[in-house]
Amino acid sequence: MSVTLYGFWRSLAAYRVRSALYYKEIPFTEKIINLVEGDQFSEDYHKLNPQHVIPLLEHDDRKITQSMAILEYLEQVWPNRPILPKDAYEQAYLRSISLITVADTHPLVVPRIRGFLNKNYGQDEAGQAAWAQHWFNEGSLAIEARLHNEGLFGQFTLGNEVSIADFSLCSHVIGARLFGADLSHAPQLVKIADHCLSLDAFAKAHPMKQPGAPIKK
Ligand SMILES: N[C@@H](CCC(=O)N[C@@H](CS)C(=O)NCC(=O)O)C(=O)O
């Protein structure tokens, strides 16, 4: 059995998958697709994922894209250390709170969007950062409100067990911090992410701990 994650240190979507692989104790190797150098557009990678994005998970001869689909696949194939509860409502809640960042926040700040803003609207790094901070703020506010409205959180998104949403919420907070977004209006979200990051699986998957990440001074 072989499991390969195609990822990159800075990728928040790859973080979601990498942390879940560690959490579920699934042995894997990671192949680096350097998004800065444009490896996502190489001929070889095009054959694997014509969308030119990471992550991609290769499990023997199967290829799976999209971090949420990969997490669901991991749960079904490796049910040890479960990340989805049995209850239908709880499952829907976890997927929906995950998608606030996976579908409605993160896609707005990825390299191709920032590159487009630069090329077509003349936005320099500061302009791109302000854009990213805005969308992270919107996402943080929405997640924080959902957490309080449902009142299902404990140390994690759902009570005191790690679930599928924790990988996404943690990636959101990591991204907000990388882009210098203000998280002061989302204290519960931050508390959950920091609790996740106190666990080995979440901590060792952190972007700043991956090969190629800038050394922190
Ligand atoms: N919705 C996808 C996100 C895919 C995505 O946009 N990944 C980024 C890295 S986090 C990427 O590969 N970007 C390449 C680019 O924008 O050129 C998922 O959750 O897997």
The ligand as a MOL file (V3000), in Angstrom:
LIG
                    3D

  0  0  0     0  0            999 V3000
M  V30 BEGIN CTAB
M  V30 COUNTS 20 19 0 0 0
M  V30 BEGIN ATOM
M  V30 1 N -10.4700 23.6440 -3.0550 0
M  V30 2 C -9.1840 23.0150 -3.1280 0
M  V30 3 C -8.0960 24.0620 -3.0830 0
M  V30 4 C -7.1310 23.8640 -4.1730 0
M  V30 5 C -6.1730 25.0670 -4.2650 0
M  V30 6 O -6.5630 26.1440 -4.7270 0
M  V30 7 N -4.9260 24.8300 -3.8210 0
M  V30 8 C -3.9450 25.8690 -3.9000 0
M  V30 9 C -2.9100 25.7140 -2.7870 0
M  V30 10 S -3.6230 25.8740 -1.1800 0
M  V30 11 C -3.2110 25.7490 -5.2220 0
M  V30 12 O -2.7920 24.6770 -5.6070 0
M  V30 13 N -3.0550 26.8800 -5.9120 0
M  V30 14 C -2.3430 26.9440 -7.1310 0
M  V30 15 C -2.5840 28.2610 -7.8180 0
M  V30 16 O -3.4120 29.0420 -7.3350 0
M  V30 17 O -1.9480 28.4710 -8.8530 0
M  V30 18 C -8.9990 22.0530 -1.9470 0
M  V30 19 O -9.5640 22.2930 -0.8790 0
M  V30 20 O -8.2840 21.0630 -2.1310 0
M  V30 END ATOM
M  V30 BEGIN BOND
M  V30 1 1 1 2
M  V30 2 1 2 3
M  V30 3 1 2 18
M  V30 4 1 3 4
M  V30 5 1 4 5
M  V30 6 2 5 6
M  V30 7 1 5 7
M  V30 8 1 7 8
M  V30 9 1 8 9
M  V30 10 1 8 11
M  V30 11 1 9 10
M  V30 12 2 11 12
M  V30 13 1 11 13
M  V30 14 1 13 14
M  V30 15 1 14 15
M  V30 16 2 15 16
M  V30 17 1 15 17
M  V30 18 2 18 19
M  V30 19 1 18 20
M  V30 END BOND
M  V30 END CTAB
M  END
